[in-house]
Structures are given as C-alpha cells and as structure tokens.
Amino acid sequence: ESVLRLRKGHMPVTHSEGVSRVFSKLDYSGIALLIMGSFVPWLYYSFYCNPQPCFIYLIIICVLGIAAIIVSQWDLFATPQYRGVRAVVFVGLGLSGIIPTLHFVISEGFLKAATMGQIGWLVLMKCDIWFHSHQLFHIFVVAGAFVHFHGVSNLQEFRFTVGGGCAAQEVL
C-alpha cells in the first residue's frame, strides 16, 4: 500500500511536460527541505553545550539548502544534461554533515556518538519494474526519517538527564 501511495504522488509527473516540470521542482525542493530539516535538531542536541559551532553549522546547512532549492527551480537544472549537477548538489548537501559529525565524534567520543545518535548504512540495489530502486528509495527515506527521529530523541533524552547537561559556562 505504501508503494502505491508513493507512486500516486508521482502521477502528476507524467501528466504533461509543464506539470512534470513543476512537480520535479517541488520534489527537489522537498528533498532539500527534508535534508535541511533533519540537520536542525541533530545539530541542536549534538552541540547543545557548544552553541557557537552549532550556530555556524546551522547557518552553513541553511545556506546550502536554500541554494539547492534555488538551483532546483531553474528550468535548465531539470534537463538530462544537468543530471550530474543535480546529483552533485544533493549529494553535496547530504555530505555537508560529515564535518559536524566528525566534530561531534571528536568532542563527545565515538561510543557516545554511536549510541546517542544514529548509525546510517548504505544499501545499493537495483530492481526492475516492481519494487524499483526509486520506489524503495522513498521507503528508505521514510525509514531513515524514523531512524533519525529515534537518534535525535536519544540525544534529547541524554541532554536532559543527569550527566548529559553542560557545565554552567557552556549553557546558552
């Protein structure tokens, strides 16, 4: 049923060229917003006791996300010649989390980063027609959002319990 609902969301794309263009722009903008939005709580709770890097990382992800949204609104961006550019923009937006993640691992330790946050994994696959990789990708995006929510909830719980707080001078 979930796959059918996801497919229903892509039905307007096949309506006409103009409608397809509009929905592709909305799709790419939604992806950028999802990536940006998933960074905010993670950065907030990961750097809860270090507001300066948190603020800097938030500005960086917002600027990159807004740039991705702006670029995705260009008609030229939707052409097959710019398929590589689309990939680079969104992979770059996602990979922009590497530096804050390394910062968190170095400052908090690997064990805390692995247990308080979330661990992602990459599954490479390709299927034909039924359960096509793009459909499965959408399912994994939703599953990833739940994993992300669980990880951020763990960080929040840790920060609000004994031992997870900040020294007095570090609090906002």
N, C-alpha and C positions, 0 to 999 in steps of 0.2 A: 504494500500500500504506500509506503514512504517513497519508493522509487517512482510510483505513478504520480504522486503529488509533486515530486521534484520535476518530473517530466512536464507536468501541467504548467509549471512555472516557466518553462522554456517554450511552450507552444506559440506564444506571440512572435517569437524569433523567426518562425517560418511563415508568418503571415504575408509580409511584403518586405521589400528592401528597406523602406523608410522605417517601418515598425521594428524590423530586425536591428537597425542601427540604434534606435532609441533604447531598446531593451538590452542591447550589448553594452551601451554606455552605462545604463543603470546597473547591470550585472558587475561590470568592472568597478564602478563607484561603490557598490555594496561590498565587494571583496576588500577594497581599500579601507572602507569604514570598519569592517569586521576586524581586519588586521590592526588598525589603529586602536579600536575599542578594546581589543584583547590585551594590548600593551598597558593601558592606563592602570587597571587595578593591580596587575602584576608589578609594574614599576613602583606604584604607591606602597604596596606592602613589602616588596623586596628591599626598598631603600627607605623604609619607614623612619629609621633613625639617622638617615643621611639625606636631608631634604635638598641639598644643593645638587648632587648628581641626579636625584630623582627629577628635579625641575629641568635640568639640562636634557636628560633623556626624553622627558615628555615633550619638550619643545622640538627636539630632533624628530621624533616619530610623528608628531603632528604636522611638521613642515613637509616631511617625506610623504605622508599620507595625503595631505592636501595637494601636493604636487602630482601624485599618482592620479587623484581624482580629476585634476585639471587636464592632465595629459590624456586621460581616458575619454574626455569629452571631445577631443579633436577627431574629426572625421578621418583624417589621414591615419590615425592610430588604429582604426578598425580594418584597414586594408591588409591583405595577405603579406605584402612586402614588409610590414611592420610587426609581423608575428614575433620575431626575435626581440624587438624593442618591448613589446607587451610582456614577454616572459622576463626580460631583464628588469623592467620596472617593478613587477610584482615579486619576483624572487629577491630583488634588492631590498624591497620594503620588508619582506619577511626576514631576510638575513640581517637587517639592521638591529635585530635583537641579540646578535652574537656578542657585541661589546658589553652591553649591560649584563648579559648572562655571565660572561667571564668575570666582570667586575663583582657580581654577586657571589660567584663561586669563590673568588679570591678573598673577598671580605668576610663571607659567612662560613666558608668551608664547603667541601664537596658533599659531605654527608648531609648537612643541613639543606643544601641546595637540592639534593636528590630526594630528600624525604619531605621537605616543606613545600617544594614547588611541584612541578610535573615533569615527567620524562616523556619526550616525544620519540617517535620512531617513524621510519620511512618505509613504506611498502610500495615497491614498484611492480605494477601489473598492467596487463592489457587484456581485455576481453572483447569479444565481438558481439554486437547487437544486444543480446540480453545481458544485463548487468555490465554494461560497457564501463570502461575505466572512468569516464567522466561522471557517470551516474554514481559509481562507487565513491568517486572523489567527493561528491556532495554529501554522501553518507558519512564519510570520514571527517569532513569539515564539521558536521553536526556533532559527531562523536568527539572530535578534538575540542570543540567548544565545551562539551561536558567535562572532559579531562582538564581543560584549562580552568573551568569554574571550580572543580574539585581542588585543584592545586592552589588557586587563589584563596579559596575558603580555608584551606590548611594554613596558608600564610597568615591570613587574618586572625584565625584562632590562635596561632602561635604568638602573634604580636600582642594580643590582648590577654595572654596568660602570664603567669609568673615565669621569669626567665626569658621572655620574648620581648620585653619592653626595652626602653632606651635609658641611657644614663641621662641625668637631668639636663645637661648642657646640649644634648643632641636632639631633644624634642622640638618639634616645630614651634 
